[in-house]
Amino acid sequence: MKNRAAKLSVVTVVLAVSGCIDSKNTIDAAALLEERCGNCHSTAIPKNARKSKRAWEETVTRMIAKGARLSPEEKKALVRHLAKIYRH
């Protein structure tokens, strides 16, 4: 099992380095929005908002302070997603 996991990691790194996959896009930000944000409130709230990237950054930072559980990488992916889809 360890050998299989090691091989998978090597394949992932090779694909990322070769440009076949983008390591920034391995996080499903749309799923994060549904799963993490939807734990505390309706996802209709952010989906109906229109904000700049900076405003989304401030909002996500505020939500993390209130208890939202996001890693730094997840936060970046979520802010990028929100700013792209729900932009001002």
Phi and psi restraints in degrees (range 20) as a CNS / XPLOR table:
assign (resid 1 and name C) (resid 2 and name N)
       (resid 2 and name CA) (resid 2 and name C) 1.0 -61.8 20.0 2
assign (resid 2 and name N) (resid 2 and name CA)
       (resid 2 and name C) (resid 3 and name N) 1.0 -39.7 20.0 2
assign (resid 2 and name C) (resid 3 and name N)
       (resid 3 and name CA) (resid 3 and name C) 1.0 -63.2 20.0 2
assign (resid 3 and name N) (resid 3 and name CA)
       (resid 3 and name C) (resid 4 and name N) 1.0 -40.6 20.0 2
assign (resid 3 and name C) (resid 4 and name N)
       (resid 4 and name CA) (resid 4 and name C) 1.0 -65.1 20.0 2
assign (resid 4 and name N) (resid 4 and name CA)
       (resid 4 and name C) (resid 5 and name N) 1.0 -43.3 20.0 2
assign (resid 4 and name C) (resid 5 and name N)
       (resid 5 and name CA) (resid 5 and name C) 1.0 -63.7 20.0 2
assign (resid 5 and name N) (resid 5 and name CA)
       (resid 5 and name C) (resid 6 and name N) 1.0 -39.8 20.0 2
assign (resid 5 and name C) (resid 6 and name N)
       (resid 6 and name CA) (resid 6 and name C) 1.0 -64.2 20.0 2
assign (resid 6 and name N) (resid 6 and name CA)
       (resid 6 and name C) (resid 7 and name N) 1.0 -42.2 20.0 2
assign (resid 6 and name C) (resid 7 and name N)
       (resid 7 and name CA) (resid 7 and name C) 1.0 -64.0 20.0 2
assign (resid 7 and name N) (resid 7 and name CA)
       (resid 7 and name C) (resid 8 and name N) 1.0 -41.0 20.0 2
assign (resid 7 and name C) (resid 8 and name N)
       (resid 8 and name CA) (resid 8 and name C) 1.0 -62.9 20.0 2
assign (resid 8 and name N) (resid 8 and name CA)
       (resid 8 and name C) (resid 9 and name N) 1.0 -41.4 20.0 2
assign (resid 8 and name C) (resid 9 and name N)
       (resid 9 and name CA) (resid 9 and name C) 1.0 -62.6 20.0 2
assign (resid 9 and name N) (resid 9 and name CA)
       (resid 9 and name C) (resid 10 and name N) 1.0 -42.8 20.0 2
assign (resid 9 and name C) (resid 10 and name N)
       (resid 10 and name CA) (resid 10 and name C) 1.0 -63.2 20.0 2
assign (resid 10 and name N) (resid 10 and name CA)
       (resid 10 and name C) (resid 11 and name N) 1.0 -43.9 20.0 2
assign (resid 10 and name C) (resid 11 and name N)
       (resid 11 and name CA) (resid 11 and name C) 1.0 -61.8 20.0 2
assign (resid 11 and name N) (resid 11 and name CA)
       (resid 11 and name C) (resid 12 and name N) 1.0 -43.3 20.0 2
assign (resid 11 and name C) (resid 12 and name N)
       (resid 12 and name CA) (resid 12 and name C) 1.0 -61.0 20.0 2
assign (resid 12 and name N) (resid 12 and name CA)
       (resid 12 and name C) (resid 13 and name N) 1.0 -44.7 20.0 2
assign (resid 12 and name C) (resid 13 and name N)
       (resid 13 and name CA) (resid 13 and name C) 1.0 -63.5 20.0 2
assign (resid 13 and name N) (resid 13 and name CA)
       (resid 13 and name C) (resid 14 and name N) 1.0 -44.1 20.0 2
assign (resid 13 and name C) (resid 14 and name N)
       (resid 14 and name CA) (resid 14 and name C) 1.0 -61.6 20.0 2
assign (resid 14 and name N) (resid 14 and name CA)
       (resid 14 and name C) (resid 15 and name N) 1.0 -44.0 20.0 2
assign (resid 14 and name C) (resid 15 and name N)
       (resid 15 and name CA) (resid 15 and name C) 1.0 -65.2 20.0 2
assign (resid 15 and name N) (resid 15 and name CA)
       (resid 15 and name C) (resid 16 and name N) 1.0 -39.6 20.0 2
assign (resid 15 and name C) (resid 16 and name N)
       (resid 16 and name CA) (resid 16 and name C) 1.0 -65.9 20.0 2
assign (resid 16 and name N) (resid 16 and name CA)
       (resid 16 and name C) (resid 17 and name N) 1.0 -45.0 20.0 2
assign (resid 16 and name C) (resid 17 and name N)
       (resid 17 and name CA) (resid 17 and name C) 1.0 -65.5 20.0 2
assign (resid 17 and name N) (resid 17 and name CA)
       (resid 17 and name C) (resid 18 and name N) 1.0 -36.7 20.0 2
assign (resid 17 and name C) (resid 18 and name N)
       (resid 18 and name CA) (resid 18 and name C) 1.0 -78.5 20.0 2
assign (resid 18 and name N) (resid 18 and name CA)
       (resid 18 and name C) (resid 19 and name N) 1.0 -8.8 20.0 2
assign (resid 18 and name C) (resid 19 and name N)
       (resid 19 and name CA) (resid 19 and name C) 1.0 89.9 20.0 2
assign (resid 19 and name N) (resid 19 and name CA)
       (resid 19 and name C) (resid 20 and name N) 1.0 4.0 20.0 2
assign (resid 19 and name C) (resid 20 and name N)
       (resid 20 and name CA) (resid 20 and name C) 1.0 -72.0 20.0 2
assign (resid 20 and name N) (resid 20 and name CA)
       (resid 20 and name C) (resid 21 and name N) 1.0 -29.3 20.0 2
assign (resid 20 and name C) (resid 21 and name N)
       (resid 21 and name CA) (resid 21 and name C) 1.0 -133.2 20.0 2
assign (resid 21 and name N) (resid 21 and name CA)
       (resid 21 and name C) (resid 22 and name N) 1.0 153.1 20.0 2
assign (resid 21 and name C) (resid 22 and name N)
       (resid 22 and name CA) (resid 22 and name C) 1.0 -104.5 20.0 2
assign (resid 22 and name N) (resid 22 and name CA)
       (resid 22 and name C) (resid 23 and name N) 1.0 115.3 20.0 2
assign (resid 22 and name C) (resid 23 and name N)
       (resid 23 and name CA) (resid 23 and name C) 1.0 -61.0 20.0 2
assign (resid 23 and name N) (resid 23 and name CA)
       (resid 23 and name C) (resid 24 and name N) 1.0 -24.2 20.0 2
assign (resid 23 and name C) (resid 24 and name N)
       (resid 24 and name CA) (resid 24 and name C) 1.0 -69.9 20.0 2
assign (resid 24 and name N) (resid 24 and name CA)
       (resid 24 and name C) (resid 25 and name N) 1.0 -23.5 20.0 2
assign (resid 24 and name C) (resid 25 and name N)
       (resid 25 and name CA) (resid 25 and name C) 1.0 -100.6 20.0 2
assign (resid 25 and name N) (resid 25 and name CA)
       (resid 25 and name C) (resid 26 and name N) 1.0 13.1 20.0 2
assign (resid 25 and name C) (resid 26 and name N)
       (resid 26 and name CA) (resid 26 and name C) 1.0 -76.7 20.0 2
assign (resid 26 and name N) (resid 26 and name CA)
       (resid 26 and name C) (resid 27 and name N) 1.0 -15.7 20.0 2
assign (resid 26 and name C) (resid 27 and name N)
       (resid 27 and name CA) (resid 27 and name C) 1.0 -92.4 20.0 2
assign (resid 27 and name N) (resid 27 and name CA)
       (resid 27 and name C) (resid 28 and name N) 1.0 126.6 20.0 2
assign (resid 27 and name C) (resid 28 and name N)
       (resid 28 and name CA) (resid 28 and name C) 1.0 -85.3 20.0 2
assign (resid 28 and name N) (resid 28 and name CA)
       (resid 28 and name C) (resid 29 and name N) 1.0 93.7 20.0 2
assign (resid 28 and name C) (resid 29 and name N)
       (resid 29 and name CA) (resid 29 and name C) 1.0 -66.1 20.0 2
assign (resid 29 and name N) (resid 29 and name CA)
       (resid 29 and name C) (resid 30 and name N) 1.0 -33.6 20.0 2
assign (resid 29 and name C) (resid 30 and name N)
       (resid 30 and name CA) (resid 30 and name C) 1.0 -63.7 20.0 2
assign (resid 30 and name N) (resid 30 and name CA)
       (resid 30 and name C) (resid 31 and name N) 1.0 -39.4 20.0 2
assign (resid 30 and name C) (resid 31 and name N)
       (resid 31 and name CA) (resid 31 and name C) 1.0 -67.8 20.0 2
assign (resid 31 and name N) (resid 31 and name CA)
       (resid 31 and name C) (resid 32 and name N) 1.0 -38.2 20.0 2
assign (resid 31 and name C) (resid 32 and name N)
       (resid 32 and name CA) (resid 32 and name C) 1.0 -59.9 20.0 2
assign (resid 32 and name N) (resid 32 and name CA)
       (resid 32 and name C) (resid 33 and name N) 1.0 -42.6 20.0 2
assign (resid 32 and name C) (resid 33 and name N)
       (resid 33 and name CA) (resid 33 and name C) 1.0 -58.0 20.0 2
assign (resid 33 and name N) (resid 33 and name CA)
       (resid 33 and name C) (resid 34 and name N) 1.0 -47.2 20.0 2
assign (resid 33 and name C) (resid 34 and name N)
       (resid 34 and name CA) (resid 34 and name C) 1.0 -67.5 20.0 2
assign (resid 34 and name N) (resid 34 and name CA)
       (resid 34 and name C) (resid 35 and name N) 1.0 -46.9 20.0 2
assign (resid 34 and name C) (resid 35 and name N)
       (resid 35 and name CA) (resid 35 and name C) 1.0 -76.5 20.0 2
assign (resid 35 and name N) (resid 35 and name CA)
       (resid 35 and name C) (resid 36 and name N) 1.0 -48.8 20.0 2
assign (resid 35 and name C) (resid 36 and name N)
       (resid 36 and name CA) (resid 36 and name C) 1.0 -85.3 20.0 2
assign (resid 36 and name N) (resid 36 and name CA)
       (resid 36 and name C) (resid 37 and name N) 1.0 -47.2 20.0 2
assign (resid 36 and name C) (resid 37 and name N)
       (resid 37 and name CA) (resid 37 and name C) 1.0 -71.2 20.0 2
assign (resid 37 and name N) (resid 37 and name CA)
       (resid 37 and name C) (resid 38 and name N) 1.0 -35.2 20.0 2
assign (resid 37 and name C) (resid 38 and name N)
       (resid 38 and name CA) (resid 38 and name C) 1.0 -70.5 20.0 2
assign (resid 38 and name N) (resid 38 and name CA)
       (resid 38 and name C) (resid 39 and name N) 1.0 -8.6 20.0 2
assign (resid 38 and name C) (resid 39 and name N)
       (resid 39 and name CA) (resid 39 and name C) 1.0 -68.1 20.0 2
assign (resid 39 and name N) (resid 39 and name CA)
       (resid 39 and name C) (resid 40 and name N) 1.0 -32.8 20.0 2
assign (resid 39 and name C) (resid 40 and name N)
       (resid 40 and name CA) (resid 40 and name C) 1.0 -108.7 20.0 2
assign (resid 40 and name N) (resid 40 and name CA)
       (resid 40 and name C) (resid 41 and name N) 1.0 -27.1 20.0 2
assign (resid 40 and name C) (resid 41 and name N)
       (resid 41 and name CA) (resid 41 and name C) 1.0 -153.4 20.0 2
assign (resid 41 and name N) (resid 41 and name CA)
       (resid 41 and name C) (resid 42 and name N) 1.0 167.5 20.0 2
assign (resid 41 and name C) (resid 42 and name N)
       (resid 42 and name CA) (resid 42 and name C) 1.0 -62.5 20.0 2
assign (resid 42 and name N) (resid 42 and name CA)
       (resid 42 and name C) (resid 43 and name N) 1.0 138.8 20.0 2
assign (resid 42 and name C) (resid 43 and name N)
       (resid 43 and name CA) (resid 43 and name C) 1.0 -73.5 20.0 2
assign (resid 43 and name N) (resid 43 and name CA)
       (resid 43 and name C) (resid 44 and name N) 1.0 -6.2 20.0 2
assign (resid 43 and name C) (resid 44 and name N)
       (resid 44 and name CA) (resid 44 and name C) 1.0 -65.3 20.0 2
assign (resid 44 and name N) (resid 44 and name CA)
       (resid 44 and name C) (resid 45 and name N) 1.0 -26.7 20.0 2
assign (resid 44 and name C) (resid 45 and name N)
       (resid 45 and name CA) (resid 45 and name C) 1.0 -61.5 20.0 2
assign (resid 45 and name N) (resid 45 and name CA)
       (resid 45 and name C) (resid 46 and name N) 1.0 -57.9 20.0 2
assign (resid 45 and name C) (resid 46 and name N)
       (resid 46 and name CA) (resid 46 and name C) 1.0 -68.9 20.0 2
assign (resid 46 and name N) (resid 46 and name CA)
       (resid 46 and name C) (resid 47 and name N) 1.0 -31.3 20.0 2
assign (resid 46 and name C) (resid 47 and name N)
       (resid 47 and name CA) (resid 47 and name C) 1.0 -68.4 20.0 2
assign (resid 47 and name N) (resid 47 and name CA)
       (resid 47 and name C) (resid 48 and name N) 1.0 -24.2 20.0 2
assign (resid 47 and name C) (resid 48 and name N)
       (resid 48 and name CA) (resid 48 and name C) 1.0 -93.5 20.0 2
assign (resid 48 and name N) (resid 48 and name CA)
       (resid 48 and name C) (resid 49 and name N) 1.0 -3.5 20.0 2
assign (resid 48 and name C) (resid 49 and name N)
       (resid 49 and name CA) (resid 49 and name C) 1.0 -91.2 20.0 2
assign (resid 49 and name N) (resid 49 and name CA)
       (resid 49 and name C) (resid 50 and name N) 1.0 152.8 20.0 2
assign (resid 49 and name C) (resid 50 and name N)
       (resid 50 and name CA) (resid 50 and name C) 1.0 -129.7 20.0 2
assign (resid 50 and name N) (resid 50 and name CA)
       (resid 50 and name C) (resid 51 and name N) 1.0 115.5 20.0 2
assign (resid 50 and name C) (resid 51 and name N)
       (resid 51 and name CA) (resid 51 and name C) 1.0 -139.6 20.0 2
assign (resid 51 and name N) (resid 51 and name CA)
       (resid 51 and name C) (resid 52 and name N) 1.0 160.3 20.0 2
assign (resid 51 and name C) (resid 52 and name N)
       (resid 52 and name CA) (resid 52 and name C) 1.0 -74.8 20.0 2
assign (resid 52 and name N) (resid 52 and name CA)
       (resid 52 and name C) (resid 53 and name N) 1.0 167.8 20.0 2
assign (resid 52 and name C) (resid 53 and name N)
       (resid 53 and name CA) (resid 53 and name C) 1.0 -59.4 20.0 2
assign (resid 53 and name N) (resid 53 and name CA)
       (resid 53 and name C) (resid 54 and name N) 1.0 -42.1 20.0 2
assign (resid 53 and name C) (resid 54 and name N)
       (resid 54 and name CA) (resid 54 and name C) 1.0 -62.0 20.0 2
assign (resid 54 and name N) (resid 54 and name CA)
       (resid 54 and name C) (resid 55 and name N) 1.0 -41.9 20.0 2
assign (resid 54 and name C) (resid 55 and name N)
       (resid 55 and name CA) (resid 55 and name C) 1.0 -66.9 20.0 2
assign (resid 55 and name N) (resid 55 and name CA)
       (resid 55 and name C) (resid 56 and name N) 1.0 -37.6 20.0 2
assign (resid 55 and name C) (resid 56 and name N)
       (resid 56 and name CA) (resid 56 and name C) 1.0 -65.3 20.0 2
assign (resid 56 and name N) (resid 56 and name CA)
       (resid 56 and name C) (resid 57 and name N) 1.0 -39.5 20.0 2
assign (resid 56 and name C) (resid 57 and name N)
       (resid 57 and name CA) (resid 57 and name C) 1.0 -58.1 20.0 2
assign (resid 57 and name N) (resid 57 and name CA)
       (resid 57 and name C) (resid 58 and name N) 1.0 -46.0 20.0 2
assign (resid 57 and name C) (resid 58 and name N)
       (resid 58 and name CA) (resid 58 and name C) 1.0 -64.0 20.0 2
assign (resid 58 and name N) (resid 58 and name CA)
       (resid 58 and name C) (resid 59 and name N) 1.0 -41.2 20.0 2
assign (resid 58 and name C) (resid 59 and name N)
       (resid 59 and name CA) (resid 59 and name C) 1.0 -64.8 20.0 2
assign (resid 59 and name N) (resid 59 and name CA)
       (resid 59 and name C) (resid 60 and name N) 1.0 -47.4 20.0 2
assign (resid 59 and name C) (resid 60 and name N)
       (resid 60 and name CA) (resid 60 and name C) 1.0 -65.1 20.0 2
assign (resid 60 and name N) (resid 60 and name CA)
       (resid 60 and name C) (resid 61 and name N) 1.0 -39.3 20.0 2
assign (resid 60 and name C) (resid 61 and name N)
       (resid 61 and name CA) (resid 61 and name C) 1.0 -60.4 20.0 2
assign (resid 61 and name N) (resid 61 and name CA)
       (resid 61 and name C) (resid 62 and name N) 1.0 -42.3 20.0 2
assign (resid 61 and name C) (resid 62 and name N)
       (resid 62 and name CA) (resid 62 and name C) 1.0 -63.9 20.0 2
assign (resid 62 and name N) (resid 62 and name CA)
       (resid 62 and name C) (resid 63 and name N) 1.0 -40.1 20.0 2
assign (resid 62 and name C) (resid 63 and name N)
       (resid 63 and name CA) (resid 63 and name C) 1.0 -67.2 20.0 2
assign (resid 63 and name N) (resid 63 and name CA)
       (resid 63 and name C) (resid 64 and name N) 1.0 -36.5 20.0 2
assign (resid 63 and name C) (resid 64 and name N)
       (resid 64 and name CA) (resid 64 and name C) 1.0 -64.0 20.0 2
assign (resid 64 and name N) (resid 64 and name CA)
       (resid 64 and name C) (resid 65 and name N) 1.0 -41.1 20.0 2
assign (resid 64 and name C) (resid 65 and name N)
       (resid 65 and name CA) (resid 65 and name C) 1.0 -62.2 20.0 2
assign (resid 65 and name N) (resid 65 and name CA)
       (resid 65 and name C) (resid 66 and name N) 1.0 -27.5 20.0 2
assign (resid 65 and name C) (resid 66 and name N)
       (resid 66 and name CA) (resid 66 and name C) 1.0 -88.1 20.0 2
assign (resid 66 and name N) (resid 66 and name CA)
       (resid 66 and name C) (resid 67 and name N) 1.0 -1.0 20.0 2
assign (resid 66 and name C) (resid 67 and name N)
       (resid 67 and name CA) (resid 67 and name C) 1.0 120.2 20.0 2
assign (resid 67 and name N) (resid 67 and name CA)
       (resid 67 and name C) (resid 68 and name N) 1.0 -1.4 20.0 2
assign (resid 67 and name C) (resid 68 and name N)
       (resid 68 and name CA) (resid 68 and name C) 1.0 -62.2 20.0 2
assign (resid 68 and name N) (resid 68 and name CA)
       (resid 68 and name C) (resid 69 and name N) 1.0 135.9 20.0 2
assign (resid 68 and name C) (resid 69 and name N)
       (resid 69 and name CA) (resid 69 and name C) 1.0 -102.0 20.0 2
assign (resid 69 and name N) (resid 69 and name CA)
       (resid 69 and name C) (resid 70 and name N) 1.0 104.4 20.0 2
assign (resid 69 and name C) (resid 70 and name N)
       (resid 70 and name CA) (resid 70 and name C) 1.0 -139.7 20.0 2
assign (resid 70 and name N) (resid 70 and name CA)
       (resid 70 and name C) (resid 71 and name N) 1.0 134.0 20.0 2
assign (resid 70 and name C) (resid 71 and name N)
       (resid 71 and name CA) (resid 71 and name C) 1.0 -73.2 20.0 2
assign (resid 71 and name N) (resid 71 and name CA)
       (resid 71 and name C) (resid 72 and name N) 1.0 165.0 20.0 2
assign (resid 71 and name C) (resid 72 and name N)
       (resid 72 and name CA) (resid 72 and name C) 1.0 -56.7 20.0 2
assign (resid 72 and name N) (resid 72 and name CA)
       (resid 72 and name C) (resid 73 and name N) 1.0 -38.6 20.0 2
assign (resid 72 and name C) (resid 73 and name N)
       (resid 73 and name CA) (resid 73 and name C) 1.0 -67.9 20.0 2
assign (resid 73 and name N) (resid 73 and name CA)
       (resid 73 and name C) (resid 74 and name N) 1.0 -40.4 20.0 2
assign (resid 73 and name C) (resid 74 and name N)
       (resid 74 and name CA) (resid 74 and name C) 1.0 -65.0 20.0 2
assign (resid 74 and name N) (resid 74 and name CA)
       (resid 74 and name C) (resid 75 and name N) 1.0 -39.8 20.0 2
assign (resid 74 and name C) (resid 75 and name N)
       (resid 75 and name CA) (resid 75 and name C) 1.0 -60.3 20.0 2
assign (resid 75 and name N) (resid 75 and name CA)
       (resid 75 and name C) (resid 76 and name N) 1.0 -47.9 20.0 2
assign (resid 75 and name C) (resid 76 and name N)
       (resid 76 and name CA) (resid 76 and name C) 1.0 -58.7 20.0 2
assign (resid 76 and name N) (resid 76 and name CA)
       (resid 76 and name C) (resid 77 and name N) 1.0 -45.4 20.0 2
assign (resid 76 and name C) (resid 77 and name N)
       (resid 77 and name CA) (resid 77 and name C) 1.0 -64.3 20.0 2
assign (resid 77 and name N) (resid 77 and name CA)
       (resid 77 and name C) (resid 78 and name N) 1.0 -41.8 20.0 2
assign (resid 77 and name C) (resid 78 and name N)
       (resid 78 and name CA) (resid 78 and name C) 1.0 -66.2 20.0 2
assign (resid 78 and name N) (resid 78 and name CA)
       (resid 78 and name C) (resid 79 and name N) 1.0 -45.4 20.0 2
assign (resid 78 and name C) (resid 79 and name N)
       (resid 79 and name CA) (resid 79 and name C) 1.0 -61.6 20.0 2
assign (resid 79 and name N) (resid 79 and name CA)
       (resid 79 and name C) (resid 80 and name N) 1.0 -44.1 20.0 2
assign (resid 79 and name C) (resid 80 and name N)
       (resid 80 and name CA) (resid 80 and name C) 1.0 -59.4 20.0 2
assign (resid 80 and name N) (resid 80 and name CA)
       (resid 80 and name C) (resid 81 and name N) 1.0 -44.0 20.0 2
assign (resid 80 and name C) (resid 81 and name N)
       (resid 81 and name CA) (resid 81 and name C) 1.0 -63.9 20.0 2
assign (resid 81 and name N) (resid 81 and name CA)
       (resid 81 and name C) (resid 82 and name N) 1.0 -49.4 20.0 2
assign (resid 81 and name C) (resid 82 and name N)
       (resid 82 and name CA) (resid 82 and name C) 1.0 -60.7 20.0 2
assign (resid 82 and name N) (resid 82 and name CA)
       (resid 82 and name C) (resid 83 and name N) 1.0 -42.4 20.0 2
assign (resid 82 and name C) (resid 83 and name N)
       (resid 83 and name CA) (resid 83 and name C) 1.0 -68.2 20.0 2
assign (resid 83 and name N) (resid 83 and name CA)
       (resid 83 and name C) (resid 84 and name N) 1.0 -29.8 20.0 2
assign (resid 83 and name C) (resid 84 and name N)
       (resid 84 and name CA) (resid 84 and name C) 1.0 -79.2 20.0 2
assign (resid 84 and name N) (resid 84 and name CA)
       (resid 84 and name C) (resid 85 and name N) 1.0 -45.0 20.0 2
assign (resid 84 and name C) (resid 85 and name N)
       (resid 85 and name CA) (resid 85 and name C) 1.0 -87.5 20.0 2
assign (resid 85 and name N) (resid 85 and name CA)
       (resid 85 and name C) (resid 86 and name N) 1.0 -40.7 20.0 2
assign (resid 85 and name C) (resid 86 and name N)
       (resid 86 and name CA) (resid 86 and name C) 1.0 -115.6 20.0 2
assign (resid 86 and name N) (resid 86 and name CA)
       (resid 86 and name C) (resid 87 and name N) 1.0 55.2 20.0 2
assign (resid 86 and name C) (resid 87 and name N)
       (resid 87 and name CA) (resid 87 and name C) 1.0 -89.9 20.0 2
assign (resid 87 and name N) (resid 87 and name CA)
       (resid 87 and name C) (resid 88 and name N) 1.0 158.4 20.0 2
